[in-house]
């Protein structure tokens, strides 16, 4: 195989992925005006339903613009040997492979962020604002961007530097050391996410003593689930949308409630939502997802180790000097169909796990408060109640609202 052939394979993968994604979006958009199923007739009144349709249509059209811009930019960059240009700049500053790679990825990531920021700004301050969701100030938006870039530079750059160092020292066996590094990092972030990462962006305060805390603690004790760390996060500083999640394990296990969730739901509904999350823990879904993620990472790194030394990868992107960092880009583009396939499989298991967690909440608490909470959350986020089945199969990590309610009421 020549580098030219490999280049055209990469182009074909990018275009096919784009076309398939747009077909799915179009199929999904055709269902926006479907009548609401009887079981969900109380989610929206006519005015809210019309608002939901406008929100979905607006996001669909905006998604077409952003994705078209992205693919045109990507194909133009590839066609004009953009990676060769960036690689030449990086090499003008250093001869060290690690430094060159960090500069290379730094330029690409920063350039990508600069180009995408106007779209992100429009999404936040025009679309989300128009439909009453946005609470983000321009200062918060800017600081979020800066903090995100800084974290990417420190954490992402550090991991990349270590992986390249492993490659320089051990050759094709680097994947074992890289896998161990990723495993340690994943476990560490799962353990300390709420303590180390969340405070950089949000304020967390312990849930005050009172009826809600007593109900949550009472339920947790009734199912033998030790839970003494219950926090409320100021999600309302960015959006009116609500959420709740568990994080950490062992002594770092905690539940975090968005303040919007606390304000939007009744106490019994909040407990039902948490019963669902407890179900994920009790059914070992957290451990399964972590192990599956690590196994998939190991497989990907192993396959990468087989191909990364082949100069064809770099040459396919128009870069004359073969290198790990350019080969990594090419491999990522070629590997994307496999990533899509594993994504389908993981989404299938995720939807299955959601049913199991719902069943756990139904059997250990009550199904109706969970049903009413799901309806309220769907209404408050103007979610799509009638998505196309193919779109659900490819993109949804959760069953649809209708499917979950039917399961809860069986």
C-alpha positions in Angstrom: 0.0 0.0 0.0 1.3 3.5 -0.9 0.9 6.6 1.2 -1.4 8.1 -1.4 -3.8 5.1 -1.1 -3.8 5.5 2.7 -4.5 9.2 2.3 -7.6 8.5 0.2 -8.7 5.8 2.7 -8.5 8.4 5.5 -10.5 10.9 3.3 -13.1 8.2 2.6 -13.5 7.4 6.3 -14.0 11.0 7.2 -16.6 11.6 4.4 -18.5 8.3 5.1 -18.7 9.1 8.8 -20.0 12.6 8.0 -22.6 11.3 5.5 -23.9 8.5 7.8 -24.1 11.0 10.7 -26.1 13.5 8.6 -28.5 10.7 7.4 -29.2 9.7 11.0 -29.7 13.4 11.9 -32.2 13.8 9.1 -34.1 10.7 10.0 -34.3 11.9 13.6 -35.5 15.4 12.4 -38.4 13.8 10.5 -39.8 12.6 13.9 -39.8 16.1 15.5 -43.5 16.6 14.7 -44.7 13.2 15.7 -47.6 13.1 18.1 -46.7 12.6 21.7 -47.3 9.0 22.9 -50.3 8.6 25.3 -48.0 7.7 28.2 -46.2 11.1 27.8 -49.2 13.3 27.1 -48.7 15.0 30.4 -45.0 16.0 29.8 -45.7 18.9 27.5 -48.8 21.1 27.1 -49.2 22.4 23.5 -47.2 25.6 24.1 -44.3 23.7 25.7 -44.4 21.1 22.9 -44.1 23.8 20.2 -41.2 25.3 22.1 -39.6 21.9 22.3 -40.0 21.4 18.5 -38.4 24.8 17.8 -35.5 24.0 20.1 -34.9 20.7 18.4 -35.1 22.2 14.9 -32.8 25.1 15.9 -30.2 22.7 17.2 -30.5 20.5 14.2 -29.9 23.4 11.7 -27.0 24.7 13.8 -25.5 21.2 14.0 -25.6 21.0 10.2 -23.7 24.3 10.0 -21.0 23.4 12.6 -20.5 19.8 11.3 -20.2 21.0 7.7 -17.7 23.7 8.7 -15.7 21.0 10.6 -15.5 18.6 7.7 -14.7 21.3 5.2 -11.9 22.6 7.5 -10.6 19.1 8.1 -10.5 18.1 4.4 -9.0 21.5 3.4 -6.3 21.1 6.1 -5.5 17.6 4.9 -5.5 18.7 1.2 -3.1 21.6 1.9 -0.7 19.4 3.9 -1.5 21.3 7.1 0.1 18.7 9.3 3.4 19.1 7.4 3.1 22.9 8.0 2.5 22.5 11.7 5.2 19.9 12.0 7.7 22.1 10.4 6.9 24.9 12.8 7.3 22.6 15.8 10.6 21.3 14.5 11.9 24.8 14.2 11.9 25.2 18.0 13.5 21.9 19.1 15.1 18.6 18.1 13.6 16.8 21.1 10.8 14.4 20.1 8.7 15.2 23.2 9.0 19.0 22.8 8.2 18.7 19.1 5.1 16.6 19.8 3.9 19.0 22.6 4.3 22.1 20.3 2.6 20.2 17.4 -0.4 19.2 19.4 -0.5 22.5 21.2 -0.8 24.4 17.9 -3.5 22.1 16.6 -5.6 22.1 19.8 -5.3 25.8 20.3 -6.1 26.5 16.6 -9.1 24.1 16.8 -10.4 25.8 20.0 -10.1 29.3 18.5 -12.0 28.2 15.4 -14.7 26.5 17.4 -15.2 29.2 20.1 -17.5 31.4 18.0 -19.8 28.4 17.5 -19.7 27.5 21.2 -20.4 31.2 22.1 -23.4 31.2 19.7 -24.7 28.0 21.1 -24.5 29.3 24.7 -25.5 33.0 24.4 -27.9 32.8 21.4 -29.6 29.4 21.2 -29.5 28.4 24.9 -30.3 32.0 25.9 -33.3 32.2 23.5 -34.9 29.1 25.0 -34.3 30.1 28.6 -31.5 27.7 29.5 -28.4 29.8 29.7 -27.2 31.3 33.0 -23.6 31.5 32.0 -22.0 35.0 32.1 -19.4 36.0 29.5 -16.8 36.1 32.2 -17.6 32.5 33.3 -17.5 31.4 29.6 -14.1 32.9 29.1 -12.6 31.5 32.4 -14.1 28.0 31.6 -12.2 28.1 28.3 -9.0 29.2 29.9 -9.2 26.7 32.7 -10.0 23.9 30.2 -7.0 24.8 28.0 -4.7 24.9 31.0 -5.9 21.5 32.2 -5.5 20.1 28.7 -1.9 21.5 28.5 -0.9 20.2 32.0 -2.7 16.8 32.1 -3.0 16.0 28.4 0.5 17.3 27.7 2.0 15.4 30.7 0.4 12.1 29.6 1.4 12.6 26.0 5.0 13.4 27.0 5.2 10.2 29.2 3.8 8.0 26.4 6.3 9.3 23.9 9.1 8.8 26.4 8.0 5.2 26.9 8.1 4.8 23.1 11.6 6.3 22.8 12.9 4.0 25.6 11.0 0.7 25.0 10.0 0.8 21.3 6.9 -1.2 20.4 6.5 -2.3 24.0 5.6 1.2 25.0 1.9 0.2 24.9 2.2 -1.8 28.1 3.6 1.2 30.0 1.2 3.6 28.4 -1.7 1.3 29.3 -0.5 1.2 32.9 -0.3 5.0 33.0 -3.8 5.4 31.6 -5.2 2.8 34.0 -3.7 4.6 37.0 -4.8 8.0 35.8 -8.4 6.7 35.1 -8.7 5.1 38.5 -7.3 8.2 40.2 -9.7 10.6 38.4 -12.7 8.3 39.1 -11.7 8.4 42.7 -10.9 12.1 43.2 -12.9 13.8 40.4 -15.3 15.6 42.7 -12.5 16.6 45.1 -9.9 17.8 42.5 -11.6 18.7 39.2 -15.1 19.9 40.0 -13.9 22.7 42.4 -12.1 24.3 39.4 -15.4 25.0 37.8 -18.1 24.8 40.4 -18.8 25.4 44.1 -19.9 22.4 46.1 -21.5 22.6 49.5 -22.7 19.9 51.8 -26.5 19.3 51.6 -27.9 21.1 54.7 -29.6 19.1 57.4 -33.3 18.7 56.9 -36.0 16.5 55.5 -34.3 15.8 52.1 -31.1 14.8 53.7 -32.9 12.6 56.1 -34.8 10.9 53.3 -31.7 10.3 51.3 -29.8 8.9 54.3 -32.8 6.8 55.3 -33.0 5.2 51.9 -29.3 4.6 51.7 -29.3 2.9 55.0 -32.3 0.8 54.1 -30.4 -0.8 51.2 -27.1 -1.0 53.0 -25.4 1.7 51.0 -23.0 3.8 53.1 -23.5 7.4 52.0 -22.5 10.3 54.3 -21.2 12.7 51.6 -24.1 14.5 50.0 -23.3 17.7 48.1 -25.1 20.4 46.2 -23.4 22.0 43.2 -24.2 25.4 41.7 -25.2 24.1 38.3 -27.5 27.1 38.0 -24.5 29.4 37.3 -24.4 28.0 33.8 -27.8 26.5 32.9 -31.3 25.8 34.2 -30.9 22.1 33.2 -30.7 19.7 36.1 -28.6 16.6 37.0 -27.3 14.4 39.7 -24.5 12.0 39.8 -22.3 9.7 42.0 -18.6 9.9 41.9 -15.6 8.2 43.6 -15.6 5.0 45.5 -14.5 3.7 48.8 -14.0 6.6 51.3 -14.3 9.1 48.4 -17.8 8.0 47.4 -20.3 10.9 47.3 -23.5 12.0 45.6 -23.7 15.4 44.0 -27.1 17.2 43.3 -27.4 20.1 41.0 -29.1 23.0 42.8 -31.5 23.1 39.8 -32.5 19.5 40.6 -33.2 20.3 44.2 -35.4 23.2 43.1 -37.2 21.4 40.3 -38.1 18.1 42.0 -40.0 17.0 45.1 -38.0 15.2 47.8 -39.4 11.8 46.9 -38.5 12.3 43.3 -34.9 13.2 44.2 -34.6 10.1 46.4 -36.0 8.0 43.5 -33.3 9.5 41.1 -30.7 8.6 43.7 -32.1 5.1 44.1 -31.5 4.7 40.4 -27.9 5.8 40.8 -27.5 3.4 43.8 -28.7 0.7 41.5 -25.7 1.3 39.2 -23.4 0.8 42.1 -25.2 -2.3 43.4 -25.2 -3.9 40.0 -21.5 -3.2 39.5 -22.1 -1.1 36.4 -19.4 1.5 37.5 -16.8 -1.3 37.8 -17.9 -2.9 34.5 -17.6 0.4 32.6 -14.2 1.2 34.1 -12.8 -2.3 33.3 -14.4 -2.2 29.8 -12.9 1.2 29.2 -9.4 0.0 30.3 -9.6 -3.1 28.2 -10.6 -1.1 25.1 -7.8 1.3 25.8 -5.3 -1.5 26.1 -6.5 -3.1 22.8 -6.3 0.3 21.1 -2.7 0.9 22.4 -1.7 -2.6 21.4 -2.9 -2.1 17.8 -1.3 1.3 17.8 2.0 -0.3 18.7 1.9 -2.5 15.7 1.5 0.3 13.2 3.0 3.4 14.8 6.5 2.7 13.6 5.4 2.5 9.9 6.4 5.7 8.1 3.3 5.3 5.9 1.2 6.8 8.6 3.1 10.1 8.6 3.5 10.1 4.8 -0.2 9.6 4.3 -0.8 13.0 6.0 1.9 14.6 3.8 4.6 14.8 6.5 7.9 13.7 5.2 9.7 13.1 8.5 8.0 10.1 10.1 7.2 10.7 13.8 5.1 9.3 16.6 2.9 12.3 17.0 1.9 12.5 13.3 1.5 8.7 13.2 -0.8 9.0 16.2 -3.1 11.5 14.3 -3.2 9.2 11.2 -3.9 6.1 13.3 -6.7 7.9 15.1 -8.4 8.8 11.8 -8.0 5.2 10.5 -9.2 3.7 13.8 -12.3 5.8 14.0 -14.6 3.1 12.4 -13.5 0.6 15.1 -14.2 3.3 17.7 -17.6 3.8 16.3 -18.3 0.0 16.5 -17.1 -0.2 20.1 -19.2 2.9 20.9 -22.3 1.0 19.6 -21.6 -1.9 21.8 -21.0 0.2 24.9 -24.2 2.2 24.2 -26.1 -1.1 24.0 -24.8 -2.1 27.4 -25.3 1.3 28.8 -29.0 1.2 27.9 -29.3 -2.2 29.4 -27.7 -1.0 32.6 -30.2 1.9 32.7 -33.1 -0.5 32.7 -31.4 -2.5 35.5 -30.9 0.6 37.6 -34.5 1.7 37.0 -35.6 -1.8 38.1 -33.5 -1.5 41.3 -35.1 1.9 42.1 -38.5 0.4 41.5 -38.0 -2.6 43.7 -36.2 -0.8 46.6 -38.1 2.5 46.6 -40.9 3.4 44.3 -41.4 3.6 40.5 -43.9 6.5 40.3 -41.6 9.2 41.8 -38.9 8.1 39.3 -41.4 8.3 36.5 -42.6 11.8 37.5 -38.9 13.0 37.9 -38.0 11.7 34.5 -41.0 13.5 33.0 -40.1 16.8 34.7 -36.4 16.6 33.7 -37.4 15.9 30.1 -39.8 18.8 30.1 -37.3 21.2 31.7 -34.6 20.3 29.1 -37.1 20.3 26.2 -35.8 16.8 25.3 -37.0 14.8 22.2 -39.8 12.5 23.2 -40.0 10.7 19.7 -36.4 10.1 18.5 -35.9 7.8 15.5 -34.9 4.2 16.5 -31.8 4.2 14.4 -30.6 7.5 16.0 -31.3 6.0 19.4 -29.3 2.8 18.6 -26.3 4.8 17.4 -26.2 7.8 19.8 -28.2 7.1 22.9 -26.5 5.8 26.1 -30.0 5.8 27.8 -33.3 4.3 26.7 -35.9 6.9 25.5 -38.2 8.3 28.1 -41.1 6.3 26.7 -39.2 3.0 27.0 -38.1 3.8 30.5 -41.6 4.6 31.7 -43.0 1.5 30.1 -40.4 -0.6 31.8 -41.0 1.1 35.2 -44.7 0.4 35.0 -44.5 -3.2 34.0 
